Structures are given as C-alpha cells and as structure tokens.
Amino acid sequence: MVSSSSSSDSLKSGLKVFEHVKYEHLLAGVAGGVASTLVLHPLDLIKIRFAVSRPTNGANDVPQYNGMRSAFSSIIKQEGFKGLYKGLTPNLWGSGSAWGLYFLFYSSIKVWIQGGDTKMPLGPTLHMIAATEAGVLTVAITNPVWVVRTRLCMQYGDKSNYKYTGMVNALSKIYRVEGMRGLYNGFIPSLFGVSHSALHFMAFEEMRNYYNQRYKNAPIDTKLGTKEYLVIVGVSRLLATVVTYPFQVVRARLQDTRAATDYTGTIDCIAKTWRFEGLLGFYKGLSPNLTRILPATMITFTIYENVSRYLLQRRVE
C-alpha cells in the first residue's frame, strides 16, 4: 500500500514540471508570429502554390508560374490585390498560435531538463529532444488551422473543389464533409517536419552557446546583441530549411483538396513526386520560401526576444 506522504511527494514532483511554464513566452511568441505573418503573407501564399503545382496532363485547374515575378503578376491580374492575402486569417491564427505554443513548450521543457539552472549547457542531443517534444505538441494542436490555411490559399478561379467563405466556414465544411480525418490531413509529414524546428533550435542554441563561451567568455544564457542574434538565427534557419523542406512540399500537397484523387497517402505522394518530378519536385517553392522564411524568422525571433525579456522583467519587478 502506498503511503499518503509518498503520494504527496509524487504529486509535488509532477507539479514541478509546471513551475517552469511562463505565459510570457506564449505571448511573446504569438506577437512575433503575427507580426511576421502580416508582413510576409503573400510570399507564404506563393510558396504554397508552388509546392502543390505538379504535372497536370493537360488539366488547367492548377496555376502554373514561371517564377516569383510571374506568380505575383498572375495573382494580381486574375484575383486582384486581395488574392495575395487569401488565407491570411488562418495563417495569423496558425503562425501566432504555433510560435506561441512552441516557445512556451520549448522554454518550459528546456528549463525543466536544466533543473531550473539556465546556465547549464544541454548539448545537441538534449536540445533536439526538447525541441522535438515541443514541436509534436504544437503540431497536434495546430494542424487543423494549417489545413484551413492551405485550402483558402488554394482557392482561385471557379475550379476549387470546395468554396469557403472564411476560416470558420472552412473548418465546419471540412469537418462535415471529411470528418476529423480531413482536419488532420498532412499530419504525418507535419510530424516529420518537426525535425525542421528541432534542427533550427538545436543549431541556434549550439551556435549561441559556442559564441558566448568562445568569443565573449560569458555564460551561455548571456543576451546577444541584435546583429549577433540575427546572424545566428538566420544561419541556423537556413540550414534547417534546406534539410527539411521536402516534408513541407509533401504536407502541402496532401492538404490540398486535389490530394483526394492524386495521392492515397504520404508514401504514395513521395513516390509519385519522385517518379514524375525527381529531386527538384521536393524543392518547389524553395526560393519564395527562403525569401519569406529568413526575414520572417528574424522578425519573429527579434520580437519574441524583446517582448519576452520585457514581460519576464516585469514579472521579476
């Protein structure tokens, strides 16, 4: 029989995990994600359309663009300037909530592993574990929002499989027609895509720690200058993007409504993309993605760093 004191100790030990959860990281992450999305949404829309474009055997329901300039001019000509902001609402919700939740989960898990000592280095493996756990939790919560974002971004002309008037309408229609499974289309490649954030955060943490210790002879949690911070954020993001971008292409294709007839699942999508388009097929939209993701990451991280620092200082005071 377990004693009451033993049960009490176990409960206290479990609750210690939540001692490191600080809502300031959530608010700062949301602020950074929303700000970068407002500025760079058109590039995100073009990235999605590049990613889902593929050989159509004469079908004319998939827009084909020769490059970013062609994409911008075609969208404005055919859909007006508003066309560049299709899917903005779910993108704001998705980006804001995803960054907010990710920073909340990651910071909490990392500090918990450190036992509350933020000056203790974790090393690449533990950074990857913390970032992966945070990514899985975030994807499980936000996947339906990303499905809606993709569907709204892919509405053009009169050829869309379903017409959605907005985010709430899209959520209800997808659930009604396709069930919960429809809201979790692309979930498996999204889980694989967690490796992107894990690689990014691991590379960022290791580069920052190395820089602080080697060049500044300071503790690993020492705040960087703005220029130093942006360089490390940009390089770590570029590395992670190049390695993991194919997962984003597969996810976008499965979340597009045409996937119901084109692909039977993740493996089929990978096989057909390789067979008909080769390696380059997995990197469609990489150019607009890099054009968007590097400044977006810098905006997000800079706002997150400053807002979280301000809010945490308020907590101390």
Secondary structure by P-SEA (a helix, b strand, c coil): cccaaaaaaaaaaaacccccccaaaaaaaaaaaaaaaaacaaaaaaaaaaaacccccccccbbbbccaaaaaaaaaaaccccccccaaaaaaaaaaaaaaaaaaaaaaaaaaaacccccccccaaaaaaaaaaaaaaaaaccaaaaaaaaaaaaccccccccccccaaaaaaaaaaaccccccccaaaaaaaaaaaaaaaaaaaaaaaaaaaaccccccccccccaaaaaaaaaaaaaaaaaacaaaaaaaaaaaccccccccccaaaaaaaaaacccccccccaaaaaaacaaaaaaaaaaaaaaaaaaaaaaaac
